Amino acid sequence: MTKGLKLKAQDKDDLTIISAYLQDAITIVADFNFNPTTRIFATMLNRYLWEEHKNSTNKDGKRSCQRIRTGFHFENIIRVSSYNFSHKDKQRVLELLVIDTKVLVNGNVAIDFIFAGDEVIRLEAELIEASMQDIGKPYPAACHPKHKVLDNLTE
């Protein structure tokens, strides 16, 4: 059983590690919050416990799938924007695929939350300053996330 993660990110490499742990996390639109006064962007996600997937079995001997609530926040955010993203349905479920970063022309950092369905939330910051922490105990998930892999990849 996982003890619960508590991670900080101060550069692209740190954020890449957090992104791996958050792959396939699910959330809803209402769980995003940006306060321009404090310049904090925060969200809650239901993180799939990939680190427990191989070692965890239920009483029938089958792999058990678990998720855990995870808080994730960024400090010193200058701007939040979105692409192909609707803010109207606050209960709409989103599946996080990856968090990507790149340096912008102005020297700031773009931090992109890329969701299934090609939806993106972009945070702009002068530097990466983020924290993530599991909250509570793991709970059973219906199944583990599945991804189609192409059989015939071409270069």
Protein Blocks (a to p, Z undefined) as FASTA:
>chain_A
ZZbiadddfbfklmmmmmmmmgoiacdfklpccdfklopacdddddddfklmmmpccfko
pacddddddddddehifbdcdehiafklmmbccddfbdcddddfkopacdddddehiiac
ddddfbdcdddddehjddddfbdcdddddfbdcZZ
